[in-house]
Amino acid sequence: MTLDNGALPCYGWNMHASHSAISSYTRCGKAFELEKIKNYPTTPAWYLIGGSAVHAVTEALDKNEMWDYIDIMAIDTLEQEIAKAELIEPDESKWLAGGFGRNQQRYDHWYQKVQDYALQWEREEWALDGDLRWVELDVSMVLPSGIEVKGFVDRVKVYHGEDVGFIEITDLKSGSTRPDSDQQLGIYSVLVRNFLSTQEGMHDKPYIVQASNYMFKDAEYYEMNVSNWDLQAVDKLVQQWYSGVSNKVFLPVRGKNCERCSVRDACFLQSGDTSVTREYDSLNPFYKE
């Protein structure tokens, strides 16, 4: 399958591939359709708000863009992310949150965690070594099939060495659950290699890739083996995703994640026959396209 670009002709707009798009689609095709295709407004989630704040403040730290004490900047960054979410849904009681009952992870939880994680990352001293370093590196490319795949890698380092070099890829994780798949880091490893092939001095020796998720909760690097990932594997995966989306195959996946789904109000299997599901979900018998 060779395309002129990554556009999905059945929708008339440019839909690029990414790890996030692929994982969202495979996690629940119906949720993907409602959010990405039907553009149903998503309910804000505290774990996404807090995660965005952690990423923003640590990015500023590694780029030496600090304008205040780290803890103060962390709080300011969290408040900025909250303000964005309030534009979508002003009622914070409706926002999704991790945990249950008294242990729900809302403002108080993330107020403390964003500060703790920012200070914790400063102690990691990530920016002090490595011959080459990138923060939020754009490694997007057009695959041999012609489909565009986008990727922004949290941290990349290169150590040249004498006989062999090392490429260190790190994705920052502010959640509590360790990833059970190497897909994200595998895709990133291929895209990073493609990017580095354009850099001067990267062709004189072999480079070994080390890919890790940095788990803030555990304060450790969780390494994954990405040796089986290559350009052909990524391209085939993206083509299968593209085929499913372009042919409008959006299978729902019913399970424990439904209660915390950000588009559940538009899902017929979750919310039943409502004016919203009649407008958005083709599974509703009264849906009118």
Residue pairs with C-beta under 8 A, 6 or more apart in sequence:
1 145
1 146
1 239
1 242
1 243
2 144
2 145
2 146
3 145
3 146
3 147
4 146
5 14
5 142
5 146
5 148
6 14
6 15
6 16
6 17
6 142
6 146
6 147
6 148
6 149
6 242
7 13
7 14
7 15
8 14
8 15
8 242
8 245
8 246
9 246
10 246
10 247
10 248
11 37
14 148
15 21
15 36
15 245
16 140
16 147
16 148
16 149
16 150
17 143
17 147
17 148
17 149
17 150
17 238
17 241
17 242
18 149
18 150
18 151
19 151
19 183
19 184
19 187
19 188
21 32
21 36
21 241
22 183
22 237
22 238
22 241
23 183
23 184
24 31
24 32
24 35
24 36
25 32
25 241
25 244
25 245
27 253
27 257
28 252
28 253
28 257
28 261
29 244
29 249
29 250
29 251
29 252
29 253
30 250
30 251
30 252
30 253
30 267
30 269
30 281
30 283
31 252
31 261
31 262
31 263
31 267
32 245
32 250
33 248
33 250
34 40
34 263
34 266
34 267
34 280
34 281
35 42
35 262
35 263
37 245
37 250
38 266
38 280
40 263
40 265
40 266
40 280
41 88
41 89
42 88
42 262
42 263
43 88
43 89
43 94
43 95
43 96
43 262
43 263
43 264
43 265
44 85
44 86
44 88
44 89
44 95
44 96
44 262
45 95
45 96
45 97
45 260
45 262
46 95
46 96
46 97
46 98
46 105
46 106
46 107
46 109
46 110
47 96
47 97
47 98
47 105
47 174
47 175
49 78
49 81
49 82
49 85
49 95
49 110
50 78
50 81
50 105
50 109
50 110
50 113
50 114
50 174
51 174
51 175
52 81
53 74
53 77
53 78
53 80
53 81
53 110
53 114
54 113
54 114
54 117
54 118
54 172
54 174
54 216
55 154
55 172
55 174
56 77
56 80
56 81
57 70
57 73
57 74
57 77
57 114
57 118
58 117
58 118
58 121
58 172
59 65
59 135
59 136
60 66
60 67
60 73
60 77
61 70
61 118
61 121
61 122
62 126
62 127
62 135
62 155
63 135
64 127
66 73
67 73
68 76
70 115
70 118
70 119
70 122
71 115
71 118
71 119
73 118
74 114
74 115
74 117
74 118
74 119
75 111
75 114
75 115
77 114
78 110
78 111
78 114
82 107
85 95
86 92
89 95
92 106
92 107
95 106
96 260
96 262
97 104
97 105
97 106
98 104
98 105
98 175
98 176
99 105
99 109
113 174
113 216
117 174
117 216
120 216
120 219
121 172
121 216
124 214
126 155
126 170
127 133
129 157
130 157
130 158
130 159
130 168
131 157
131 158
131 159
131 160
132 156
132 157
132 158
132 199
133 155
133 156
133 157
133 158
134 153
134 155
134 156
134 157
135 154
135 155
136 152
136 153
136 154
137 152
137 153
137 155
137 156
137 192
137 195
138 150
138 151
138 152
139 151
139 152
139 153
139 188
139 191
139 192
139 194
139 195
140 148
140 149
140 150
140 151
140 152
140 191
141 148
141 149
141 191
141 194
141 195
142 148
142 149
143 149
143 231
143 234
143 235
143 238
144 231
144 235
145 235
145 238
145 239
145 242
147 235
147 238
147 239
147 242
149 187
149 191
149 234
149 238
151 187
151 188
151 191
153 169
153 171
153 188
153 191
153 192
154 170
154 171
154 172
155 168
155 169
155 170
155 171
155 172
156 167
156 168
156 169
156 170
156 192
157 167
157 168
157 170
158 165
158 166
158 167
158 168
158 196
158 202
158 207
159 165
159 166
159 168
160 201
160 205
161 205
163 205
164 205
164 206
164 207
164 208
165 202
165 205
165 206
165 207
165 208
166 207
166 208
166 209
166 210
167 189
167 192
167 193
167 196
167 207
167 208
167 209
167 210
168 210
168 212
169 185
169 188
169 189
169 192
169 209
169 210
169 211
169 212
170 211
170 212
170 213
170 214
170 221
171 184
171 185
171 188
171 212
171 213
171 214
172 213
172 214
172 216
173 179
173 213
173 214
173 215
173 216
173 217
173 222
174 216
174 217
175 217
176 217
178 213
178 215
178 222
179 213
179 222
179 224
182 211
182 224
182 225
182 226
182 229
183 237
185 211
185 212
185 213
185 224
185 226
186 211
186 224
186 226
186 228
186 229
186 233
186 234
187 229
187 234
187 237
188 211
189 209
189 211
189 226
189 229
190 229
190 230
190 231
190 233
190 234
191 234
192 209
193 207
193 209
194 231
196 202
196 207
197 203
209 226
209 227
210 223
211 223
211 224
211 226
212 221
212 222
212 223
212 224
213 221
213 222
213 224
214 220
214 221
214 222
215 221
215 222
252 267
252 269
252 283
254 269
258 264
258 267
258 269
258 270
261 267
261 270
264 270
264 271
265 271
265 274
265 276
265 277
266 276
266 277
266 279
266 280
266 281
267 277
267 281
268 277
268 281
268 283
268 284
268 287
269 283
271 277
273 284
273 285
273 286
277 283
277 284
277 287
278 284
278 286
278 287
278 288
279 287
279 288
280 287
281 287
282 289
